[in-house]
Amino acid sequence: MPLFIDVHHMEGGVAVGDVAQAHMADLQEQSQHGVSYLKYWVNEAEGKIFCLVDAPDAESANTVHREAHGLVADEIYEVSEGS
């Protein structure tokens, strides 16, 4: 399955605890869409969230966010894993 990195831009910053809660909601929703959210990174001061997701397509990944908590990504990129 393809890997995607999505990017969220949160006006005014974001708290890592809030992102953790949203991630838990994604984990509860993901299996219904054949998606697996693997990791996330947060820059609290800049209000940036980055999610790594294994999904059949970008829309499936965004559907999980939409249904889990409503915070869809502003950008999403298909990526290849390297070392």
N, C-alpha and C positions, 0 to 999 in steps of 0.2 A: 504494500500500500504506500502511496506517496506520503512524504513528510511535508509539513507546512510550519512556517513561523508566522504568527500573527502579531500585530502591533496595535495597542490601544493607546490613545492620547487622552488623558484625563485632565481636564482643565482644573488648575489650582492644586495639583498634586494628588497623591493617593497614599493610603496607609496599607502597609504590607499585610496587616491583619484582615483588612477588607478583601484584599486580593485572595488571601488564603481561603476565606469563606466562599468567594465566588468559584474558586478552583474546586472546592469540595462539592459545590452544586453541579459543576461540569462533570465531575466523576460519577455522580449519581445519575446523570442524564445520558452520558456518552454511549452506553451500550445499545440504546434504542436506535442509534444512528450509525452503528458500525465504526465509531470513532474512539480513539484513545488519546486523551490529553496526557502527555508524558512529563513535562516540566514547565515551569514558568519562572520568569525573572522580573524584578520590579525595581524601578528607579523612583523612589517616593517623591523626591523634590521636583523632578521633572514631570511627574505624572505619566510615566511610560510603563506599560506592561507588555511583556513579550511571552507568548505561549508557543510551545513546541507540541505539535499534534500529528498523530498518525491518523489519516482520514482518507476515505475514498476520493474526496474532492473538497475544494475550499468551501463550497456551500454547505456541505454536511458539517464541517467544523464550525461554521458560523451559526448553523441551526442549533447546535448544542448550546452555544453561548446565549442565543436568543431565548431558547426555552428554559434554560437553567436560571438565568438572572437578567437577561435583557441587554447585556453589555456586549454588543457585537464588535468585532475588530474594525478599526479604521483602515487597516491594510493587511493583506495576507499574501504570502509568497511561498511557492513551492520550492523546497530546498533539497539538496543531496547531502548526506552525512559524510564527513571526512574526519581525518584524525590529525 
